[in-house]
Amino acid sequence: MALETPPGPRPSLVARRPRLTLAIALLLGAAMSFYLQNRPPPWRALTLTPVVAAVLKDDGGPRIGPDDADVVVVVFTDYQCPVCKRTDAALERVAANDGRVRVVYKDWPILGEASVLAARAALAADAQGKYADVHRALMASRSKLDAERIRDIAIEAGADWPRLQADQAARAGEIEARLNRQAGQAWSLGVEGTPAYLVGPYLVKGGLDDRDLARAVAAARKAGPPR
């Protein structure tokens, strides 16, 4: 009688269902990518170093919210940053809904010449009380920014363009000094890109939506200012 050959090892799922295995791998990869892109950004508590003190100091820059706010939110932002555009409105909402939050805007134009032109225009608009309007309009714009588009956005936001140009020329040194100072602050904090926030004592890298921003404010209020 001939001996029967023992059965070999069962083929793996990869060998038996290669297309199914590939589909599962792609699905898992997409799910992980979605999670990494949408998870709340990590927080890091900071002590009151000279750098942190300089960032929190009221140097007359653009801001919204009361002088006696118990939580200060500092945001480093760029007008060509997609995440900045998506999350910017949450800052105004938290200031309006909370009433005890002050938001300080730090323009940090790192995404090209158009970002620099937009930041200069927004800061020049502050001289006529139009920073918030121009900032909001630039963030809301979905079209590619260039000098002409920035002018149109500023005018649509209610800024007096000839006056803005005159103020920008007259305050050129002050504006460049502010942008350079804010860039130095961002690098000193270890910030690699926009948006980034200092919410009370917490440094947060990455966009904050309404829910995450409210959580950060609540945590900052409980922790108190950096010490």
C-alpha positions in Angstrom: 0.0 0.0 0.0 1.3 3.4 -0.9 1.9 5.8 1.9 -0.2 9.0 1.9 1.7 12.3 1.8 0.9 14.3 4.9 -0.9 17.6 4.2 1.3 20.6 4.0 0.9 23.8 6.0 -2.3 25.8 5.4 -1.7 28.7 3.0 -1.8 32.1 4.8 -4.6 34.6 4.3 -2.2 36.6 2.2 -1.6 33.7 -0.2 -5.3 32.7 -0.3 -6.9 36.1 -0.5 -4.3 38.6 -1.8 -6.9 41.2 -2.9 -8.8 41.0 0.4 -5.5 41.3 2.4 -4.5 44.4 0.3 -7.9 46.0 0.9 -7.7 45.5 4.6 -4.2 46.9 4.7 -5.3 50.0 2.8 -8.3 50.4 5.0 -6.2 50.2 8.2 -3.7 52.6 6.8 -6.4 55.1 5.9 -7.9 54.8 9.3 -4.6 55.4 11.0 -3.8 58.4 8.8 -7.2 59.9 9.6 -6.6 59.3 13.3 -3.2 61.0 13.2 -4.5 63.9 11.2 -7.5 64.5 13.4 -6.5 63.5 16.9 -6.3 66.4 19.4 -2.8 68.0 19.3 -0.6 67.1 22.3 -0.2 69.7 25.1 3.1 70.6 26.9 3.1 72.6 30.1 5.7 75.4 30.2 7.3 77.2 33.0 7.5 81.0 33.1 10.9 81.4 31.3 11.9 84.7 29.8 10.8 83.4 26.4 7.4 82.5 27.6 7.1 85.8 29.5 8.0 87.7 26.3 5.3 85.8 24.3 2.6 86.5 26.9 3.6 90.2 27.4 1.1 92.7 26.1 3.2 94.6 23.6 0.2 96.3 21.9 -0.2 93.7 19.2 -3.5 92.6 17.7 -5.8 90.9 20.2 -9.5 90.4 21.1 -11.0 89.9 24.6 -10.9 91.8 27.9 -7.9 93.2 29.6 -8.7 91.3 32.8 -9.0 87.9 31.1 -8.0 85.0 33.3 -6.8 82.9 30.3 -4.6 84.3 27.5 -4.5 82.4 24.2 -1.6 83.3 22.0 -1.7 81.9 18.4 1.1 81.8 15.8 -0.6 81.8 12.4 0.0 82.1 8.7 -2.5 83.3 6.1 -1.7 80.5 3.7 -1.9 77.7 6.3 -4.9 75.4 5.6 -5.2 74.3 9.2 -5.0 77.9 10.4 -7.9 78.8 8.0 -10.0 75.9 9.2 -9.6 76.6 12.9 -9.2 80.3 13.1 -12.9 81.1 13.7 -12.8 79.0 16.8 -10.6 81.6 18.5 -13.2 84.4 18.1 -16.0 82.1 19.2 -14.2 81.1 22.4 -13.5 84.7 23.2 -17.1 85.7 22.5 -18.7 82.8 24.3 -16.4 82.6 27.4 -16.0 86.3 28.2 -12.8 85.7 30.2 -10.5 84.8 27.4 -8.1 87.1 25.6 -6.7 86.0 22.2 -3.4 87.5 21.1 -2.5 87.1 17.4 1.1 86.5 16.4 1.5 86.6 12.6 4.3 84.2 11.6 4.4 84.2 7.8 6.5 81.1 6.9 4.8 79.8 3.8 6.2 82.1 1.2 6.2 85.7 0.0 2.4 86.0 -0.2 2.2 85.1 3.5 4.6 87.9 4.2 2.6 90.4 2.1 -0.6 89.4 3.8 0.9 89.7 7.3 2.2 93.2 6.5 -1.1 94.3 5.2 -3.0 92.9 8.2 -0.7 94.6 10.7 -0.8 97.9 8.7 -4.6 97.7 8.8 -4.4 97.7 12.6 -3.6 101.4 12.5 -7.1 102.1 11.3 -8.7 99.5 13.6 -9.2 97.0 10.8 -6.8 94.2 11.8 -9.6 91.9 12.9 -11.6 92.5 9.8 -8.7 92.0 7.4 -7.4 89.0 9.3 -10.8 87.3 9.3 -11.2 88.0 5.5 -7.7 86.6 4.7 -8.4 83.5 6.7 -11.8 83.0 5.0 -10.3 83.4 1.5 -9.9 80.1 -0.4 -8.2 81.6 -3.4 -4.5 81.8 -4.0 -3.0 84.9 -2.3 -0.9 87.4 -4.2 -0.5 91.2 -3.9 -3.6 92.0 -6.0 -5.8 89.4 -4.2 -4.6 90.7 -0.8 -5.5 94.3 -1.8 -9.0 93.1 -2.9 -9.6 91.2 0.3 -8.5 94.2 2.4 -10.9 96.5 0.5 -13.7 94.0 0.8 -13.1 93.8 4.5 -13.7 97.6 4.8 -10.1 98.8 5.0 -9.1 102.1 3.4 -6.5 100.8 1.0 -4.6 104.1 0.2 -4.4 104.7 4.0 -3.3 101.1 4.6 -0.5 101.5 2.1 0.6 104.8 3.7 0.5 103.3 7.2 2.5 100.3 6.0 5.1 102.5 4.5 5.3 104.7 7.6 5.4 101.8 10.0 7.6 99.5 7.8 10.3 99.2 10.4 7.9 98.6 13.3 6.0 95.9 11.3 9.2 94.1 10.2 10.5 94.2 13.8 7.3 92.7 15.1 7.4 89.9 12.5 11.0 89.2 13.2 10.4 89.2 17.0 7.4 86.8 16.7 9.4 84.5 14.5 12.1 84.4 17.1 9.5 83.7 19.8 8.1 80.8 17.8 11.5 79.2 17.3 12.5 79.7 20.9 9.4 77.9 22.0 10.3 75.0 19.7 7.4 75.6 17.3 8.0 74.1 13.9 4.9 75.3 12.0 1.5 76.9 12.2 -0.8 77.0 13.9 0.6 76.8 17.3 -0.9 78.1 20.6 0.1 79.1 24.0 -3.1 78.5 26.1 -2.2 79.6 29.6 0.7 77.4 30.6 0.2 74.9 27.7 2.0 74.9 24.4 -0.2 73.2 21.7 1.1 72.4 18.3 -1.6 71.9 15.6 -5.1 73.2 15.0 -7.6 73.4 17.8 -11.3 73.2 16.9 -14.0 74.5 19.2 -14.1 71.5 21.4 -10.4 71.1 21.9 -9.9 74.8 22.4 -12.6 74.9 25.1 -10.9 71.9 26.8 -7.5 73.7 26.6 -9.0 76.9 28.1 -10.6 74.9 30.9 -7.4 73.1 31.7 -5.4 76.4 31.6 -7.9 78.1 33.9 -7.6 75.2 36.4 -3.7 75.2 36.2 -3.3 79.0 36.3 -0.7 81.0 34.3 2.8 79.7 33.7 4.9 79.7 36.9 
